[in-house]
Amino acid sequence: MRSIAILACIFIAGPGEASAQVSRGWLDYAFGKLGLDGIKSLSVVQEEGLILSRVRKDYAAFTFGTQRLSAANRKSETIDVSEYGSVLEFETCAPTNDLLSGRIHKARFRHKVSDADKLVDELLDINEFFFKLKGENWKLRQATKSVLAGSHSLAKSLGGASHPVEVEFRLSKETHQIVLEASSPSMCEKP
């Protein structure tokens, strides 16, 4: 419960903010969708004005751009953000025959930053987020010259039950891409 309160307090920047330091605001927005019916992910179009770019029975991706997906991206599992500045993705538990009928158990925000100043602002903002949450739950997963990755364990209450949520951060030098992901496989378990 304490982790949720801390998480809510530190996500001050709104997701629609146009300047740097937007990644953790979008993660906070996506975190709020965890545990909801997958069809609720479509509300991102109305709430934030994003464009639905890819949808399957168990997956939806939204972008900020106006370009159409390439033929290769239409067939791919996930979206290559080289065409887009940012992508917000949701994955659901095993769906029925209906589109996005399962619960949202994973939310991912990918943000490509090519301007060095904005990239530094984003990294400092994300670092501040993890510093404030730091404790025994923080884990550095990978630190090389080309990739930095870490994670933090949180919990989210849903229907009277508490579900563990892993929040992961990845930065890749090759793509200048920041990836923030929140996932909770326990949300797919039947009560």
Order of alpha helices (4+ residues) and beta strands (2+ residues): alpha-alpha-alpha-beta-beta-alpha-beta-beta-alpha-beta-beta-beta-beta
